[in-house]
Amino acid sequence: QDNRYHSPTTHPSPLPKLRMLRIIYTNTPRAKFFVPSLHARSYSRYEKMMVFDRELKRRHRDKTSEASDSKEFDYLRDEVGHRLVDRILDIKPRKFSKVLDLGSRFSGEALKTLKENTQADTIVQTNFSEKALFRDVHLDEVAGFTPERLVVDEEDNLPFEPKSFDMVISNLNLHWVNDLPQTISKIRTVLKDDGVFLATMFGENTLDQLRSSFMIAEQEREGGISNHVSPFIGFTDAGNIITQAQLTLPTIDSEVINIRYKNAFVLMHELKAMAENNALLNRRPTVARSTLLATAAIYQTLFEDDEGAVPASFHIVYMIGWTPDPSQPKPKPRGSAEKSLKDIGTGFAL
């Protein structure tokens, strides 16, 4: 776990291990859910898995990319991206000639490392926010090359020929996609045989502390609850989606990165600066000041550590899948085993 104390004006610095609390609610009265009439007209779209307002999220990325200090708030994306790119080295030595970076926004040293680890001749970067895509072009000199950049919305058909990439990599981007299974199926289409898909997404336990604090505060102040934190992918769901897209040799694992903030308001400010603020279709247009104050107070009361900081948990899910190829290892036929698991420990030789 990573333990950092971060504010908008200082970079993360190590601090002692966090004291994490798990809150379990019992005997909670049934709550009503606020569904603002502003978005009632969009209700029928939910049948098509329309959960997020993609246009709003694009504006979020546009706005944060224009800020002079926007790079300062990439600390989480950069750290997870580094860990994802490092996993490429766990794959047997191989050259991935053409790589698609789907919304990851690798730049500078990170982009240089991606090229080195993949031995790529061509890297194509995409994003559905043009300003986010071109924000770091000045760092191409650090990377040592200039990637191809295309404005692409991964929810639309990917504008590439089938079987045109050896690798597709996506870092903390796909959690804003409405129809994730369909998008990963499209990714499989542009991968060559024996091509690899690597991705990270926020998992279901991300921002649990903030979610719990909002629920308690809103129930107390307004007599109901609404969504303030996005739904995130479950660990088992990630494996199911990879398999559903007919990718083979799926590898799914996860970790929790804990980052310490001065208070809940600093956390919410930095989430906004990361362009990770609420973009749900059924979000409430406004939140009462008293509810926000109560949320921050509850967060501080329940989760404050010995140094007065509060933790925020980011559950990172790593996904790897391969397009089928005859050269890949295959499981033996069912019933072909010559030894039984019940004989383990009896001294037989494997």
Phi, psi and omega in degrees: 000145178259130181240112184225148177248113192231142174224168183297343186249356181229152177278159182300146176220145184297144172220166182303161183304142182285152170262109184264138179244138176252117183261125178242124184264132177231153178055036179277127180297149179298132185254151173273153180252134178276118172239098186300139181297339179305328184249012180298329181292342181269359188300320182296337181288340182297334178297338178261022177064034176274101183250323186250148175271095186294324179295320177296318180295324176298318178294324176302312182293322177300313184294314181292328181291336179279343181290140183293335182253020187297328181296332181298333185262016176269011188301320180287314178300318181294318181295314180293321178299319178299317180293324179292313180296326179297331180290342176299329180290342177284344177280145181309145182311123185199149178263125175255096191296320184232123187238136175252119175264105187266090174077008185284330181063039172297140180208163176057230182299323180296319179292323177296317179295320178300316180294319180294316184288332180264344186058035186287143171273327183224132173237126178250125179252138179229157173197151178272359171252114182297321182292323176292322182296320186258009183300321189252027180298333180292347179267002178298331178296323177291320180291333179090003177197169180244116179285162171285137181235130181225136174280112185221134172264115184296347175282341175271177175295131181290129187278050181230154178292147175303145177055050183250352182235145175274336181210140169239127182233139181217125184243115176049053181227320190285352179288352175258008179273136181287307182253083185295315179303319180294320180295318180291328174297322177293323178297318178301324182297323183273357178273140173290166173301137184063026172274160186239142175247124177236136181206155168237146176217157172288133181266177191297338181265009179294134177057036178302320182296316180293318180299314181295319181295319177297318182298315181295314182296316184289322177296321181289315187276326190236356177074023179191175181228155176217169184278123175241345178238135184298153167287139181240163186290141174278156184298312181292327179298325180299316178295321180296321181292320178299315180293320180299327179280006178063034170269143185256173178048049183294138176230118181235128172213170184211164175208162178246125175255119179260125178241136185260135181235161180295320179195178183294329180292322176296318178301311182295324177298318184284328173299319177295320179292336176277354188066033178248023178280170189302129175224030178289144177296325183260029178290156172282138182294330178218158175235133182299143179303319182296326178291319178296316179297319179294322178299313180296321180293318179294318178303313182295319183293317186279327192239000182300137178264187186293342181256010176085004178268164176237142180271153168232126183264131176242109181274113184256124177255126178257134181231135175225133176211153184239146171284143186300146178202141181302337182283348183283149178297142181243146175292147177290156180302147178301131179089004183270358181294142180260349178235152179257146178297334181291345180271357179298132180095356181266359174099005180286155181270131178286000000 
